Amino acid sequence: MMQTAALALAVPCAAILLGGLLSGIDRRLTARLQSRQGPPLSQPFLDVIKLMAKERMVTNPWQAFSPVASLGAAAFALVFFALQGDLLVILFVHMVGGVFLVLGAMASPSPYSQTASQRELWQMLSCETLLFLIAGALYLTTGSFRLSELSALPEPLLYRLPLLFAAFFFALTVKMRKSPFDLAGCHHAHQELVRGVFTEYVGPYLGLLEIAHWLDIVLYLAICSLFWATSTPAMILLPLAAFLAVIMLDNVAARLTWRWMLGWGWGAAFVLSALNLSWLKG
Amino acid sequence: MSEAIPVVLLIVPFLAALACFVIRSSACRSFIVIATAAGLAVSSLLLQGPLAPDAGLRWAGIIDPVITGGDFLLLAIMFFLGCRYRNFLIIMLTASQLGLFAWLEFFVFAEDQGHALFAVDILSLVLVRVVCLVGGLICLHAIPYMQAHEQHQNLARSRQPQFFAVLLLFLGAMNGLVLTNNLAHFYFFFELTTLCSFLLIAHDRTEEAVGNALTALWMNGLGGLLLLLAIWGLYSQSAQLDMGGLVAATAGNPAALLPLALLVLAACTKSAQLPWQKWLLGAMVAPTPTSALLHSSTMVKAGVYLALRFAPAFAHTLLAQGLMLAGGFTFFAAAALAIGQRNAKKVLAYSTISNLGLIFACAGIGTPGAVAAGILLILFHAVSKGLLFLCVGTAEQQVHSRDIEVMRGLCAQMPFTGMIAVLGMLTIIVPPFGMLLGKWLVFEAGADHVVFYLMLVLGSSFTLLYWVRLAGTLLASGQTTGFKPEIKPFLTRFPLAALGCGAVMLGLAAPILYGRLLVPLTSLFPVGRAFSAGQAGMLTTAVGSFPLIVVFAVAALIGLLALSGVSKAMVGRKGTAYMSGANTRLPDHFVGPLNRPVRAVVENAYLVPLFGEERWTLWVNLAATGLLFLMLGGALWK
């Protein structure tokens, strides 16, 4: 019991540190790829601290509700993951974060955040379906949705789920809000929708959402590590490789439209996943 | 005592309906409706199962002839309606039912050998409480609603007596349908709900209303015919009408599969499964209490009840596989069609069809866990969907439109109704509330079947999308201060508040209910997976676990934290929405040409070309028909 409580406190804190650090690496690496110096690794933390110190301001009270709910859900999902719970429950809880992000963004009459909310919904649809298919694959291989059963597998899941891993990479790109799928709000405020779903969140609310975003990425990378859960080095290397690949892709790819994302990107990813699932059963 | 309660639940609504019809004073009618709703609520809570094996037998001498006579009367009325509106289809369907029923009644059915008239198990208990509590609240909400509804119509003579009489009759019919143990009596109540739905849908007497009511009548008439054929087939297999006995006697009997398939088809028409969704969508023209009643607690629930009741008889056959696929397809396709809808009531309608598909799929999966999930879904769906229909109806009377875009920013205009509606939508899509628990149980029960699992994943993602979009649209407004709860009659606010509390809190009861459901269900199913009812506060299946109490506590904590954040934000300085720096004093306007304020209009992406019903209805219906034929084929395959 005490152990669980300690874990429940330690996991979100560690995940925040890790997520911030990853964001720092991302910014530094991207800068180097673009022949810039780039900020220090601690810059994301400094940014968030600065945001938290700013004045609270909303155009609709829901914008104060949503970030807290979003962050809470993201942290809770991670704790469940650390406790080796039911993957479906983890995904359902994780989903709540996205729901509240969109609800807060839609609560403002701003055309930018409204339009981006629609895109965010399509992005959520793309990611969620693929994650649930991963859960299905986990069930078909281990006979259970509980993560605790995974360590008993003799060989890495990746051998049996190559296509699903490709689909997961697509979902990771969408979730990290990276080109070519930084449609509903990217890291730069110069896209046609300003900052998309984040346009109307300011100050501490934006800070909370930034932290929630870090936690989401950590959860995705943790799910990525499930694909090679048989050895500890691989559990670290595989997500790291995926993370670096997304950053590389971000720097070489131009942005695509959401129609492309939904039609070709998600369509292909879903078909690949379905194929992969069907041969698992046989 | 316990034997008298089913009779009370059956008789009181009929008497109250009669009183409503006869007494024309509005105050008396309100009193009768309130008293009946309260009485039914209390009696349904007092009802306990199981009853004695000869329950109700001493009244059989009265009830049997009354119901048989009622059957002929009902069919005659429907026949007459077919003639009056010159609807050949209805005439044919009712005439064949009339002939078949007379033949069965006089030449086939032997004298009953002392089977119980009523049976109460956990499934019927859940259903009775749904009918009496949710249905009762809907009737209460209807009192002020119908008064406002008639103000626009300039009627010479109020038509409310008929309306409330049929509403109460409907509750009685549903109670009878759920409590009876005799399949022939079940048929009577089944037909009675058909006639009631016709009367309720046609209530406004517009051309559209009557047309849609006739569609409902012929589709459900077809369901009635299928049910009668199924009864004939089942009776010829085991020479009894006792429902519990029939389930036990037909399980594992390949010759009984065809009648069982007809039974399932009848259930599908009643529950408006694809390709019979048209009548339920058409029923949207009726006043909101009708839609709420048809969609949440009565009518459509009769179909899924029948399928779940007989699920043990066809578990693990090709018929069950077909039903699972057909239900899964309806879940997915109706959710996709809901995305392309900008009519709020139609979104609710498609979502109902979709969720019922999920419940049918539960009956098809046919494990104790899946059937328990189906029963839980019936309960949670009734509460959440009843709530949403009442909210949309209340909103509709204020904004005079069902268009989602017109309801944009409803929470600023009607904070009470708007917020409860958003809450109701959250209880459908977000853990730890009931609907999501049910869906989780289906995920866990159905993951063995890859095709079904794919449909499940797609359907639930689509469901999430359209609910979040609708909730966000209601919230969208730039208003930050001056929220005044709108002034509504107590009878409007009370059902909303009660259903809202129910939708939020009922999820907590899921582990207990699930545990209680599993025990009797496991004894009913010949083959089933091992299960564990789990610890208290934990929902456990064979393949996963949902720590409900923990999730609930954390959700409450996060909610409170977020609300305290809201109260802090309310006192702070207010911002304006970003309009590229060209804001005006109006919250959603920017400075346009000639320094005139221009409203920034953004609408949701409904993607009508991709998800529109005009484009897809035909194809979806063809696919669903194909799946149903597959199911029938599965029944014929020896």
Interface residues (C-beta under 8 A of the other chain):
Chain A: E55 R56 M57 V58 T59 N60 P61 W62 Q63 A64 F65 S66 P67 V68 A69 G72 A73 F76 G85 D86 L87 L88 V89 F92 V93 M95 V96 V99 V102 L103 A105 M106 A107 S108 P109 S110 P111 Y112 S113 Q114 T115 S117 Q118 L121 W122 M124 L125 E128 T129 F132 L133 A135 G136 Y139 L140 G143 S144 F145 R146 V194 T199 E200 V202 A274 L277 S278 L280 K281
Chain B: G409 V422 L426 I429 V430 P431 L436 W440 F443 E444 A447 V450 Y453 L454 V457 L458 S460 S461 F462 L464 L465 V468 R469 A471 G472 T473 L475 A476 S477 G478 Q479 T480 V543 G544 S545 F546 P547 V551 V554 L557 I558 G559 L561 A562 L563 G565 V566 K568 A569 M570 G572 R573 K574 G575 T576 A577 Y578 M579 P587 D588 A600 V601 V602 N604 A605
